[in-house]
């Protein structure tokens, strides 16, 4: 098994083989080019196309109240169940850019449709980068034309490079999945490192498969996967204007995945693991992140558990302690207290790396040296149990989060330059 599934929190499915190389699933071509949007001269325009008119798809977008122009264009002008092409730029978010920004996003959609030879309403667009700066549509159009001449079946890596901003490393994978009906391939490219919060994430993620899916099955698979992955991560508690996740199925393998079938169950497990691992890579990148934490909050009320998990994951004090390898459970207690002001006093239990440190709201003896050693690794596990009524079924909420580093402050203090 490849090192892609390298977290103890994500199990590599038995039916999955991690593949090397840059080949996309059958029926897809992609490219990435430098169009001059980034001052660095790095790759900044990507183009991905599915050759079959029968391609199905699904999409999810940010829940922010401030939507970037490409998100609006996708939601109002794109057939989200039948996306053939994806056009993306990095280096500029085309967000908070008014009517001109909307025009540029629409022009981007039209240009991609023209160079790919597909209808406009079957093109999705996405942008990522600085907010509030007008996007130079001429550069994007020229970049899409150049990319169309470079489209190739092994364009997985080139397309992935085109979507990066502050990412320190590429986040992508190629998987082969053994289904009862035959083998299928999945590839995915994601980006994200800052402006991440568990109400989705500041991320772009594009997934391609040559499995044959109807649109409803594709939508169900992507929706379930997003809820267990990108909905579960936090770097800084900030909600992006541009979040986009798209799944496309070309059907070129000839392996039909029927709703409710064993094929769907196995494909769901593979996609779930893929998206969870990509989400963890985003948290691990975390603009200066040193460690990744996971908090699981259990109780008898789902809203309480969710609110507490997010409070812990987004607490600057908890995140700073995680960065320093400090098992300061008092930081966790105060974060839960902030989320539960209507339930005071809360007699909570706290466990760090399996070591009980607080029971019914009070400290308990533990081996400090052993716990210090346990939290010095790259992954740290926290568990919080809230008081529950006797006989009430337990519910839990899980969030993955990064630490808060000096580098994070530096990157974001100098972001626009």
C-alpha positions in Angstrom: 0.0 0.0 0.0 1.3 3.4 -0.9 2.2 6.0 1.7 -0.9 8.0 0.6 -2.9 6.4 3.4 -0.5 7.4 6.1 -2.8 8.5 9.0 -3.9 6.2 11.8 -7.3 7.8 11.4 -8.0 6.7 7.9 -8.1 3.0 7.1 -7.0 1.9 3.6 -9.8 -0.1 2.1 -9.1 -3.7 1.1 -10.4 -3.2 -2.4 -8.1 -0.3 -3.1 -4.6 -0.3 -4.7 -2.8 3.1 -4.8 -1.3 3.7 -8.2 1.8 5.7 -9.2 2.0 7.9 -12.3 -0.1 10.7 -13.8 -2.6 8.8 -15.9 -6.2 9.9 -15.4 -9.1 7.4 -15.5 -10.3 6.4 -18.9 -12.2 9.1 -20.7 -10.4 12.1 -19.1 -7.7 14.5 -20.3 -6.2 17.5 -18.4 -3.4 20.1 -18.5 -1.9 22.9 -16.5 -0.1 26.0 -17.8 1.4 29.2 -16.5 -0.7 32.1 -17.8 0.9 34.9 -15.8 -1.8 35.3 -13.1 0.8 34.4 -10.4 3.7 36.8 -10.2 5.9 33.8 -9.5 5.4 32.5 -13.0 4.2 29.2 -11.6 1.4 27.1 -13.2 -1.9 28.9 -12.6 -4.5 27.8 -15.1 -5.9 24.2 -15.3 -8.2 22.5 -17.7 -9.9 19.1 -17.3 -12.3 17.5 -19.8 -14.3 14.3 -20.0 -14.6 13.1 -23.5 -18.0 11.3 -23.2 -21.2 13.3 -23.6 -22.7 10.8 -21.2 -20.5 11.9 -18.3 -22.3 12.4 -15.0 -21.3 14.6 -12.1 -22.0 16.1 -8.7 -20.8 19.2 -7.0 -20.7 20.9 -3.6 -19.9 24.5 -2.8 -19.1 26.8 0.2 -21.9 27.8 2.6 -20.4 31.3 3.0 -22.7 34.2 2.7 -20.1 35.9 0.4 -19.8 33.8 -2.8 -17.0 34.2 -5.3 -18.1 34.8 -8.9 -17.1 31.3 -10.2 -19.3 29.7 -7.5 -22.2 31.8 -8.5 -21.7 31.0 -12.2 -21.5 27.3 -11.4 -24.7 27.4 -9.3 -26.7 29.4 -11.8 -25.3 28.5 -15.2 -23.9 25.0 -15.0 -25.7 21.6 -15.2 -24.1 20.3 -12.1 -25.3 16.7 -12.8 -23.5 16.6 -16.2 -20.2 18.6 -16.0 -17.9 17.7 -18.9 -15.1 20.3 -18.4 -13.6 22.1 -15.4 -11.6 25.3 -15.9 -9.7 26.6 -12.9 -7.2 29.4 -12.0 -5.1 30.0 -9.0 -3.5 33.2 -7.8 -6.8 35.2 -7.8 -10.1 34.2 -6.1 -12.3 36.4 -8.3 -14.3 37.0 -5.1 -15.8 40.4 -4.0 -15.1 41.7 -7.5 -18.7 42.9 -8.4 -20.3 42.8 -11.8 -16.9 42.7 -13.6 -15.9 39.6 -11.7 -19.1 37.9 -12.7 -18.5 38.8 -16.3 -15.0 37.4 -16.1 -16.2 34.1 -14.6 -18.8 33.8 -17.3 -16.1 34.6 -19.9 -14.0 31.9 -18.4 -16.8 29.4 -18.7 -17.4 30.4 -22.3 -13.7 30.2 -23.3 -13.4 26.7 -21.7 -16.5 25.6 -23.6 -15.1 26.8 -26.9 -11.6 25.3 -26.6 -13.1 22.0 -25.3 -15.9 21.8 -27.8 -18.6 21.3 -25.1 -21.8 23.3 -24.3 -21.3 26.2 -21.8 -23.7 24.8 -19.3 -21.5 21.7 -19.1 -18.5 23.7 -17.9 -17.7 24.3 -14.2 -15.3 27.1 -13.3 -13.3 27.6 -10.1 -10.8 30.2 -8.8 -8.6 30.4 -5.8 -6.2 33.1 -4.4 -6.4 36.7 -3.2 -9.9 38.1 -2.5 -11.0 41.5 -3.8 -8.6 41.8 -6.8 -10.0 41.9 -10.3 -9.2 38.8 -12.4 -7.4 39.5 -15.7 -9.7 37.5 -18.0 -7.4 37.9 -21.0 -4.7 35.9 -19.2 -7.2 33.3 -18.2 -8.6 33.0 -21.7 -5.1 32.8 -23.2 -4.2 30.2 -20.6 -7.2 28.0 -21.4 -6.4 28.1 -25.1 -2.8 27.1 -24.3 -4.0 24.3 -21.9 -6.4 23.0 -24.6 -3.4 22.2 -26.8 -1.7 20.3 -24.0 -4.6 18.2 -22.8 -3.5 14.6 -22.3 -4.6 11.4 -20.6 -1.6 11.7 -18.2 -2.4 15.3 -17.1 -3.3 14.4 -13.5 -0.2 16.0 -12.0 -0.1 19.0 -14.2 -3.8 19.9 -13.4 -3.1 19.4 -9.7 -0.2 21.9 -9.8 -2.4 24.5 -11.4 -4.7 24.8 -8.4 -2.1 25.4 -5.7 -1.7 28.6 -3.8 0.0 28.6 -0.4 0.1 24.8 -0.4 3.5 23.4 0.4 2.9 20.2 -1.4 0.5 18.7 -3.9 -2.5 16.8 -2.6 -3.6 14.2 -5.1 -4.0 10.4 -5.5 -4.6 7.7 -8.0 -6.6 4.6 -6.9 -7.7 1.4 -8.5 -10.8 -0.1 -6.9 -11.7 -3.7 -7.3 -15.5 -3.8 -7.7 -17.5 -7.0 -8.2 -18.4 -5.7 -11.7 -14.7 -5.1 -12.6 -11.9 -2.6 -11.7 -12.4 1.1 -11.9 -9.9 4.0 -11.4 -10.3 7.2 -9.3 -8.1 10.2 -9.4 -8.4 13.3 -7.3 -6.6 16.7 -7.0 -7.2 19.0 -4.0 -5.7 22.2 -2.7 -6.0 24.0 0.6 -3.8 25.1 3.5 -5.4 28.2 5.1 -8.8 29.8 5.5 -10.1 26.4 6.5 -13.1 25.8 8.8 -15.3 22.8 9.4 -18.4 24.3 7.7 -16.6 23.0 4.5 -13.1 24.3 3.9 -11.1 26.7 1.8 -10.4 24.1 -0.7 -10.9 23.0 -4.2 -11.2 19.2 -4.9 -11.8 17.5 -8.2 -12.5 13.8 -8.4 -12.6 11.7 -11.6 -13.6 8.1 -12.1 -14.2 5.9 -15.1 -17.0 4.1 -13.2 -20.5 4.4 -14.8 -22.7 6.2 -12.3 -26.1 7.8 -12.7 -26.3 11.4 -11.5 -28.2 10.6 -8.3 -25.6 8.0 -7.2 -22.8 10.5 -8.0 -24.5 13.2 -5.9 -25.1 10.8 -3.0 -21.5 9.5 -3.0 -20.0 13.0 -3.1 -22.4 14.4 -0.5 -21.7 11.6 1.9 -18.0 11.8 1.4 -17.8 15.6 1.8 -19.7 15.3 5.1 -17.1 12.9 6.5 -14.0 14.7 5.2 -14.0 18.4 4.2 -16.9 19.2 6.6 -14.7 17.8 9.4 -11.5 19.9 9.2 -10.3 23.2 10.5 -7.1 25.1 10.2 -8.1 28.6 11.4 -11.9 28.6 11.7 -12.3 30.8 8.6 -14.9 30.1 5.9 -13.8 30.6 2.3 -15.7 32.3 -0.4 -14.6 29.8 -3.1 -14.9 26.2 -1.8 -15.8 23.8 -4.6 -15.8 20.0 -4.8 -16.7 18.2 -8.0 -17.0 14.5 -8.9 -17.1 13.4 -12.5 -17.8 9.9 -13.8 -17.0 9.2 -17.5 -18.3 5.6 -17.5 -15.5 4.7 -19.9 -14.6 1.5 -17.9 -17.9 0.0 -18.7 -18.4 -1.0 -15.1 -21.9 0.1 -14.1 -22.4 0.9 -10.4 -26.1 0.5 -9.6 -27.6 2.3 -6.6 -27.7 0.1 -3.5 -25.4 -2.5 -5.1 -22.3 -4.1 -3.6 -20.4 -2.1 -6.2 -21.7 1.1 -4.8 -20.8 0.1 -1.2 -17.2 -0.7 -2.1 -16.9 2.5 -4.3 -18.3 4.5 -1.4 -15.8 3.1 1.0 -12.9 4.0 -1.4 -14.2 7.5 -2.1 -14.7 8.1 1.6 -11.2 7.1 2.5 -9.8 9.1 -0.4 -11.6 12.3 0.6 -10.8 11.9 4.3 -7.1 11.4 3.6 -7.1 14.5 1.3 -8.8 16.5 4.0 -6.1 15.4 6.5 -3.4 16.5 4.0 -5.0 19.9 3.9 -4.9 20.1 7.7 -1.4 18.8 7.8 -0.3 21.5 5.3 -2.0 24.1 7.5 0.3 27.1 6.5 3.1 26.2 9.0 1.4 23.4 10.7 3.6 21.0 12.8 0.9 18.7 14.2 -2.7 17.5 13.4 -5.2 17.0 16.2 -8.4 15.1 16.2 -11.1 15.8 18.7 -14.1 13.5 19.3 -16.9 14.8 21.5 -19.5 12.4 22.8 -22.8 13.1 24.5 -26.5 12.7 24.2 -27.2 15.8 22.0 -25.8 16.0 18.5 -25.8 19.9 18.4 -24.0 20.1 21.7 -21.3 17.6 20.5 -20.9 19.4 17.3 -20.6 22.8 18.9 -18.0 21.6 21.4 -15.9 19.8 18.8 -15.7 22.9 16.7 -15.0 25.1 19.7 -12.0 22.9 20.7 -10.7 22.6 17.1 -10.9 26.4 16.5 -9.6 27.5 19.9 -6.3 29.5 19.5 -5.3 28.3 23.0 -5.8 24.6 22.1 -4.1 25.0 18.8 -1.1 26.8 20.3 -0.8 24.0 22.9 -0.9 21.4 20.1 1.9 23.3 18.3 4.1 23.2 21.4 3.4 19.6 22.2 1.8 20.7 25.5 -0.9 18.4 26.9 -2.6 21.3 28.6 -6.1 19.9 29.1 -7.3 23.1 30.7 -7.3 24.7 27.2 -9.8 22.0 26.1 -12.0 22.5 29.2 -12.2 26.2 28.6 -13.1 25.7 24.9 -15.9 23.3 25.8 -17.1 25.8 28.5 -17.3 28.6 25.9 -19.6 26.4 23.8 -21.8 25.2 26.7 -22.6 28.4 28.6 -26.2 27.4 28.7 -25.4 24.1 30.4 -23.2 25.2 33.3 -21.7 23.5 35.2 -20.5 20.8 32.7 -19.0 17.8 34.4 -17.0 16.7 31.4 -14.4 13.9 31.0 -11.2 14.6 28.9 -8.8 12.1 27.5 -5.6 12.8 25.6 -4.0 10.0 23.6 -6.0 7.6 25.6 -4.9 9.0 29.0 -7.7 10.3 31.3 -6.7 13.8 32.5 -10.1 15.0 33.7 -13.1 13.2 35.1 -16.5 14.8 35.9 -14.9 18.2 35.6 -12.0 17.6 37.9 -8.3 16.7 37.4 -7.2 13.1 37.8 -3.7 11.8 38.4 -1.7 10.8 35.3 1.9 10.2 34.2 3.0 13.6 33.0 6.2 12.4 31.3 4.4 9.6 29.4 1.7 12.1 28.2 4.3 14.6 27.2 5.9 11.9 25.0 2.6 10.9 23.6 1.7 14.4 22.3 5.1 15.0 20.8 4.1 13.1 17.6 2.6 14.4 14.4 -0.9 13.3 15.3 -2.6 13.9 18.7 -6.0 12.5 19.7 -8.4 14.2 22.1 -11.7 12.8 23.4 -14.3 14.7 25.4 -17.3 13.1 27.0 -20.2 15.3 28.0 -22.7 14.4 30.7 -25.5 12.2 29.3 -28.9 11.2 30.5 -29.1 7.6 31.6 -30.2 5.3 28.8 -29.9 8.0 26.1 -28.1 6.8 22.9 -24.7 8.3 22.5 -23.8 10.6 19.6 -20.5 12.0 18.6 -18.8 14.7 16.5 -15.4 14.5 15.1 -13.1 17.4 13.8 -9.6 17.3 12.6 -7.5 20.5 13.1 -4.1 21.9 12.8 -1.9 23.7 15.3 -1.3 27.4 15.4 2.3 28.3 14.4 4.5 31.3 14.1 4.7 30.6 10.3 0.9 30.7 10.0 1.0 34.3 11.3 3.8 35.2 9.0 2.2 33.7 5.9 -1.1 35.5 6.5 0.5 38.8 7.5 2.2 39.0 4.2 -0.4 37.1 2.0 -1.2 39.7 -0.6 2.5 40.4 -1.2 
